[in-house]
Amino acid sequence: MNGRSINQTTRSAIEAGEGILRLSPTWVPRSFLMPGRRLKLATEDLYAYGAHRGGIDERWFASTTEAMNENRTADEGLSYVVFDGQRFTLKEAIEAEGPRLIGQKIWEEFRRWPVYSKFFDNLGPIPHHLHQNAAQAKLVDQEGKPESYYFPPQLNCIGNNFPHTYFGLEPGTRKEEVRACLERWNQGDNAILDLSRAYRLTPGTGWLVPPCILHAPGSLVTYEPQWGSDVFAMYQSMVEGRHVPWELLVKDVPKEKHQDLDFLVDLIDWPANTDTHFRQHHHLQPIPVADTASEGYTDKWVVYGKVDGRQRFSAKELTVKPGVRCTIKDNGAYGLIVTQGNGSIGKHTLDCPAMIRFGQLTEDEVFVSFEAATVGVKFENHSTQDDLVVLRYFGPDVNPNAPEIGN
């Protein structure tokens, strides 16, 4: 599709959908992990990219960010808009109609949708790793990545093998101890988790994780609003008996630093990782946006807080009771995914599928434009028995009224 037709088609989709775009599911595999099988993707499609690529354990939402996997497809990680029998990427749509879709402020600063969210779902834990900050990522022409977690109750009826997450390093840990772990990389388990601290994960809560903080996410299905980057560095040499290649430690490190252990140790934010009040400074409890339960719906902050003094992203969970209609007005554009029930948003049907085939279009994901969100969007629960529950995430600085961690 050429530039002119993309512009025309995007405008037509915005007008026809009253500012809301239907998105198709975006699936991403990870070769070093084992799928947890709770994302509703049909079992026979878990290895749709081929066994050599690994199983599909992630679904990305309203993404204009590419997944930086080896042997990746050209559009891996990118969300597609579906309209009138045509498919084009959300990235192309925003390039065509940026101010209308994401708002003038975000468009002027970033010229793109600079965030995305995902579900990740694994049978066991992810290796202890960190995401580089902006300065570190710039060394390899990438962007740094803060991220956040929320554990949707609807997808976590079982916790799988290890519903705990290691965060940071035990206070008092010394640089030479981590360096020694890297020196032992090819001797089996390098024992870096011996230097960390695990926290039990509770559905309905979450965490805010700035860059340069080590973390080994556990086996709950996780909703993960984050910055639009896929940089990381793995510091754990073996997880659940599977070897982690050294390349996954240094993939986003300058080539001349691939064997520089002191450089790798210094990627870690030492004060943040050894914080004696880590939970107090990073744990997220859901907080009601307003007292609307008597009106048949509740909206809750599930991701909030600042990274380096700035709100990078935020997220809310909206629950609409059976038969209820409500109009929700927000400060900016958002990506939306349904986790329970069926109903509608504006002119679009919302329905939470029981099973999804690879390549199948669903009715559980949309992108709501700045224009529509700021005017107000009508939600309606069509069920007589079941709640309609949706998650929506927002871009930087959109919600200055969001709470701070600890409030």
VMD Tcl script that draws the C-alpha trace (Angstrom):
set ca {
  {0.00 0.00 0.00}
  {1.57 3.33 -1.05}
  {1.77 6.44 1.10}
  {-1.20 8.17 -0.48}
  {-3.51 5.18 -0.08}
  {-2.32 4.66 3.53}
  {-3.27 8.27 4.30}
  {-6.67 7.89 2.67}
  {-7.38 4.50 4.22}
  {-6.31 5.66 7.69}
  {-8.60 8.69 7.49}
  {-11.46 6.47 6.30}
  {-10.85 4.00 9.16}
  {-10.81 6.79 11.74}
  {-14.03 8.28 10.41}
  {-15.85 4.95 10.02}
  {-14.79 3.79 13.48}
  {-15.53 7.14 15.16}
  {-11.90 7.42 16.20}
  {-11.43 3.76 17.18}
  {-9.32 1.32 15.14}
  {-9.74 -2.46 15.22}
  {-6.42 -4.29 15.71}
  {-5.55 -7.90 14.92}
  {-3.60 -10.06 17.40}
  {0.19 -9.70 17.33}
  {2.03 -12.83 18.45}
  {5.74 -12.96 19.42}
  {7.86 -16.07 20.16}
  {10.89 -16.27 22.44}
  {13.41 -19.02 21.75}
  {14.75 -19.11 25.33}
  {11.38 -19.56 27.12}
  {8.54 -22.09 27.38}
  {4.95 -20.92 26.71}
  {2.58 -20.99 29.67}
  {-0.44 -21.79 27.41}
  {-2.81 -19.24 28.99}
  {-3.01 -16.65 26.17}
  {-5.84 -18.60 24.48}
  {-3.74 -19.31 21.40}
  {-4.65 -22.75 20.05}
  {-2.18 -25.40 21.19}
  {-1.42 -26.48 17.63}
  {-0.33 -22.90 16.84}
  {2.15 -22.38 19.69}
  {5.05 -22.99 17.29}
  {3.49 -21.24 14.29}
  {6.80 -19.49 13.51}
  {8.64 -22.84 13.53}
  {10.19 -24.86 16.35}
  {13.56 -23.18 15.75}
  {12.00 -19.83 16.73}
  {10.62 -21.12 20.01}
  {7.06 -21.11 21.30}
  {4.73 -18.12 21.24}
  {4.57 -16.78 24.79}
  {3.76 -13.11 24.15}
  {0.95 -11.07 22.62}
  {1.74 -7.41 21.95}
  {-0.88 -4.64 22.05}
  {-1.10 -1.44 19.97}
  {2.58 -1.88 19.15}
  {4.66 0.18 16.74}
  {7.81 -1.41 18.21}
  {9.62 -4.26 16.48}
  {10.54 -7.40 18.41}
  {14.31 -7.75 18.25}
  {14.47 -11.54 17.96}
  {17.01 -13.47 15.94}
  {15.61 -14.80 12.65}
  {12.63 -12.50 13.09}
  {10.00 -11.78 10.49}
  {10.11 -8.32 8.93}
  {7.05 -7.10 10.85}
  {7.48 -9.05 14.08}
  {5.96 -7.17 17.01}
  {4.02 -4.65 14.89}
  {0.25 -4.34 15.35}
  {-2.01 -4.27 12.30}
  {-5.14 -2.21 11.77}
  {-7.95 -4.09 10.04}
  {-10.45 -2.04 8.05}
  {-12.72 -2.77 5.12}
  {-10.82 -5.90 4.11}
  {-7.43 -4.18 4.29}
  {-4.52 -4.57 6.71}
  {-1.85 -1.98 7.45}
  {0.35 -1.40 10.46}
  {-0.59 0.89 13.31}
  {2.85 2.41 12.77}
  {1.86 3.40 9.22}
  {-1.46 4.77 10.45}
  {0.24 6.96 13.05}
  {2.79 8.19 10.54}
  {-0.16 9.22 8.35}
  {-2.42 10.75 11.02}
  {-0.22 11.23 14.09}
  {-1.85 14.23 15.78}
  {-5.35 12.80 15.37}
  {-4.39 9.38 16.65}
  {-1.90 10.04 19.46}
  {-2.36 13.76 20.14}
  {-0.33 16.77 19.11}
  {1.90 16.77 22.19}
  {3.14 13.18 21.88}
  {3.42 13.52 18.11}
  {5.54 16.66 18.30}
  {7.94 15.18 20.83}
  {8.32 11.62 19.53}
  {6.86 11.46 16.01}
  {5.63 7.97 16.94}
  {3.66 6.01 19.54}
  {6.59 5.59 21.95}
  {5.10 2.90 24.18}
  {3.49 -0.52 23.89}
  {2.10 -3.24 26.10}
  {1.98 -7.01 26.01}
  {0.90 -10.16 27.77}
  {3.76 -12.50 28.51}
  {2.97 -16.01 29.64}
  {5.61 -18.56 30.60}
  {5.60 -21.97 32.21}
  {8.48 -20.94 34.46}
  {10.60 -17.87 35.29}
  {12.51 -15.63 32.89}
  {16.29 -15.34 33.45}
  {17.51 -12.55 35.73}
  {18.04 -9.59 33.41}
  {17.86 -5.82 33.06}
  {16.87 -3.30 30.40}
  {19.37 -0.61 29.55}
  {18.72 3.07 30.26}
  {18.62 5.68 27.51}
  {22.35 6.47 27.58}
  {23.38 2.80 27.57}
  {20.94 1.85 24.79}
  {22.06 4.81 22.67}
  {25.49 3.18 22.38}
  {23.86 0.58 20.08}
  {21.35 2.98 18.46}
  {18.46 1.74 20.59}
  {16.24 3.31 23.26}
  {16.21 2.49 26.94}
  {13.28 0.67 28.48}
  {11.39 1.19 31.71}
  {8.48 -1.20 32.14}
  {5.69 -2.19 34.48}
  {3.69 -5.26 35.45}
  {0.07 -5.99 36.25}
  {-1.22 -9.52 36.85}
  {-4.79 -9.80 35.48}
  {-6.87 -12.10 37.72}
  {-8.85 -13.36 34.71}
  {-5.75 -14.97 33.16}
  {-4.15 -16.26 36.35}
  {-6.37 -19.02 37.66}
  {-3.16 -21.08 37.87}
  {0.30 -19.74 38.66}
  {2.36 -22.28 36.70}
  {5.81 -23.32 37.97}
  {7.20 -20.27 39.78}
  {4.78 -17.39 40.60}
  {7.53 -15.35 42.23}
  {9.83 -12.68 40.80}
  {13.39 -11.93 41.82}
  {14.08 -8.20 41.94}
  {17.38 -6.40 42.35}
  {20.21 -7.55 44.57}
  {20.39 -8.22 48.29}
  {21.47 -5.02 50.10}
  {25.20 -5.19 50.69}
  {25.94 -7.13 47.49}
  {29.33 -6.14 46.06}
  {30.27 -5.60 42.41}
  {32.93 -8.28 42.59}
  {30.28 -10.85 43.55}
  {28.29 -10.16 40.38}
  {31.49 -10.13 38.35}
  {32.30 -13.58 39.71}
  {28.88 -14.79 38.51}
  {29.73 -13.63 35.00}
  {33.12 -15.38 35.19}
  {31.25 -18.66 35.96}
  {28.94 -18.32 32.92}
  {30.03 -21.55 31.21}
  {30.26 -23.63 34.38}
  {26.53 -24.27 34.74}
  {24.33 -22.16 37.01}
  {26.26 -18.98 37.78}
  {24.22 -18.56 41.01}
  {23.33 -14.91 40.51}
  {19.93 -15.57 42.11}
  {21.79 -16.27 45.36}
  {22.46 -12.52 45.43}
  {18.84 -11.50 44.82}
  {15.51 -11.53 46.65}
  {12.25 -13.14 45.48}
  {8.77 -11.67 45.96}
  {5.54 -13.63 45.76}
  {3.29 -12.40 42.92}
  {-0.37 -11.63 43.64}
  {-3.01 -11.39 40.89}
  {-4.58 -7.94 40.81}
  {-1.36 -6.14 41.80}
  {1.78 -5.08 39.93}
  {5.25 -3.51 39.89}
  {7.04 -0.55 38.32}
  {10.49 -1.50 36.99}
  {12.85 1.31 35.88}
  {15.84 0.59 33.61}
  {19.00 -1.06 34.98}
  {17.15 -3.03 37.67}
  {17.73 -6.78 37.59}
  {14.57 -8.85 37.56}
  {13.63 -12.47 36.87}
  {9.88 -12.36 36.17}
  {7.81 -15.23 37.50}
  {5.23 -17.44 35.86}
  {2.03 -15.39 36.21}
  {0.48 -14.04 33.02}
  {1.69 -10.44 33.04}
  {0.26 -7.32 31.42}
  {3.29 -5.17 30.72}
  {2.99 -1.49 29.69}
  {6.48 -0.32 28.76}
  {8.62 1.97 26.67}
  {8.83 1.21 22.95}
  {12.09 -0.73 22.97}
  {13.14 -4.39 23.10}
  {16.63 -4.03 24.64}
  {17.77 -6.34 27.42}
  {20.78 -8.05 28.97}
  {20.49 -11.48 30.63}
  {22.70 -12.00 33.70}
  {21.63 -15.54 34.60}
  {23.51 -18.33 32.82}
  {20.98 -21.11 33.34}
  {17.25 -21.19 34.07}
  {15.30 -24.38 34.84}
  {18.22 -26.42 33.57}
  {18.38 -24.61 30.20}
  {21.56 -22.78 29.21}
  {21.26 -19.05 28.47}
  {23.68 -18.07 25.67}
  {26.21 -15.33 26.42}
  {24.83 -13.54 23.35}
  {21.64 -12.78 25.30}
  {23.73 -10.89 27.85}
  {25.56 -8.76 25.28}
  {23.10 -8.44 22.38}
  {22.51 -4.75 23.16}
  {26.07 -3.93 24.24}
  {28.76 -2.42 21.96}
  {30.81 -5.20 20.36}
  {34.05 -4.00 21.91}
  {32.46 -4.45 25.36}
  {31.18 -8.02 24.89}
  {33.93 -9.45 27.11}
  {34.38 -6.44 29.37}
  {33.01 -7.78 32.65}
  {33.47 -4.50 34.51}
  {31.43 -2.68 31.85}
  {28.66 -5.29 32.15}
  {28.62 -5.03 35.94}
  {28.37 -1.24 35.67}
  {25.22 -1.47 33.53}
  {23.49 -2.23 36.83}
  {22.03 0.69 38.80}
  {23.62 -0.25 42.11}
  {21.71 2.07 44.48}
  {18.35 1.06 42.97}
  {19.15 -2.66 42.95}
  {20.30 -2.73 46.57}
  {17.49 -0.50 47.88}
  {16.50 -1.67 51.37}
  {12.90 -0.52 50.71}
  {12.56 -1.95 47.20}
  {8.98 -3.18 47.61}
  {7.81 0.11 49.06}
  {9.27 2.01 46.09}
  {8.09 -0.29 43.27}
  {5.01 -2.31 44.24}
  {1.66 -1.28 42.72}
  {-1.72 -1.75 44.38}
  {-4.87 -0.97 42.34}
  {-6.36 2.44 43.19}
  {-9.89 3.55 42.18}
  {-9.98 6.49 39.77}
  {-13.26 7.70 41.29}
  {-16.19 6.42 43.37}
  {-18.45 5.14 40.57}
  {-19.47 1.71 41.88}
  {-23.05 2.93 42.47}
  {-23.24 3.74 38.74}
  {-22.41 0.15 37.79}
  {-18.77 0.49 36.79}
  {-15.35 0.90 38.39}
  {-12.14 2.25 36.90}
  {-8.85 1.56 38.65}
  {-5.27 2.68 38.24}
  {-3.18 -0.48 37.87}
  {0.04 1.10 36.55}
  {1.26 4.49 37.75}
  {4.33 6.25 39.09}
  {7.31 8.01 37.54}
  {10.70 6.90 36.22}
  {13.48 9.47 36.60}
  {10.87 12.06 37.51}
  {8.65 11.51 34.47}
  {5.51 9.47 33.83}
  {6.54 7.17 30.98}
  {3.23 5.25 30.77}
  {0.19 4.43 32.86}
  {-2.69 1.95 32.75}
  {-6.24 1.47 34.01}
  {-8.60 -1.47 34.42}
  {-12.27 -0.76 33.69}
  {-15.00 -3.12 34.94}
  {-18.55 -2.59 33.63}
  {-21.34 -4.52 35.35}
  {-23.90 -6.55 33.35}
  {-26.31 -4.41 31.34}
  {-24.57 -1.14 32.25}
  {-23.57 1.65 29.88}
  {-20.99 4.28 30.76}
  {-19.03 6.99 29.00}
  {-15.34 7.17 29.83}
  {-13.33 10.27 29.06}
  {-9.53 10.08 29.13}
  {-6.67 12.53 28.62}
  {-5.10 10.72 25.69}
  {-4.99 7.81 23.27}
  {-4.78 4.24 24.49}
  {-4.45 0.62 23.46}
  {-7.21 -1.62 24.83}
  {-7.52 -5.36 25.41}
  {-10.52 -7.25 26.82}
  {-9.86 -9.73 29.63}
  {-13.46 -10.74 30.42}
  {-16.97 -10.56 28.99}
  {-18.56 -9.05 25.92}
  {-20.08 -5.74 24.95}
  {-19.11 -2.76 22.85}
  {-16.93 0.32 22.67}
  {-18.46 2.97 20.46}
  {-19.45 1.22 17.22}
  {-17.13 -1.74 17.82}
  {-17.97 -5.10 19.36}
  {-15.87 -6.26 22.29}
  {-15.65 -9.96 23.02}
  {-13.18 -12.03 25.03}
  {-12.40 -15.15 22.97}
  {-12.11 -18.67 24.39}
  {-9.55 -19.82 21.82}
  {-7.67 -18.05 19.04}
  {-6.10 -19.58 15.93}
  {-2.87 -18.04 14.65}
  {-3.83 -15.43 12.03}
  {-7.43 -15.19 13.23}
  {-9.01 -11.77 13.71}
  {-10.52 -11.26 17.16}
  {-12.85 -8.66 18.68}
  {-10.89 -8.07 21.86}
  {-8.38 -5.37 20.85}
  {-8.68 -1.77 19.63}
  {-6.70 1.46 19.54}
  {-8.64 4.50 20.76}
  {-7.46 7.75 19.23}
  {-6.72 10.96 21.09}
  {-9.74 12.52 19.41}
  {-12.13 9.84 20.63}
  {-10.64 9.35 24.10}
  {-10.72 13.03 25.03}
  {-14.32 13.49 23.87}
  {-15.45 10.35 25.69}
  {-16.08 6.76 24.62}
  {-19.24 4.79 25.36}
  {-18.81 1.30 26.81}
  {-21.70 -1.11 27.12}
  {-21.83 -4.56 28.72}
  {-24.17 -6.75 26.67}
  {-24.21 -9.61 29.18}
  {-26.87 -10.17 31.82}
  {-24.48 -12.12 34.05}
  {-20.82 -11.46 33.29}
  {-18.68 -8.39 33.95}
  {-17.00 -6.67 31.01}
  {-13.36 -6.02 31.96}
  {-10.83 -4.15 29.80}
  {-7.26 -2.97 30.27}
  {-6.05 0.21 28.61}
  {-2.59 1.75 28.63}
  {-1.51 5.32 27.86}
  {1.54 7.18 26.59}
  {3.94 9.50 28.45}
  {2.64 12.34 30.64}
  {-0.99 11.64 29.68}
  {-2.28 11.24 33.24}
  {-0.80 13.88 35.56}
  {-3.57 13.06 38.05}
  {-2.39 9.46 38.44}
  {-1.29 8.49 41.96}
  {2.30 8.14 43.06}
  {3.64 4.83 44.34}
  {2.96 4.57 48.05}
  {-0.13 6.83 48.00}
}
mol new
graphics top color blue
foreach p $ca { graphics top sphere $p radius 0.5 }
foreach p [lrange $ca 0 end-1] q [lrange $ca 1 end] { graphics top cylinder $p $q radius 0.2 }
display resetview
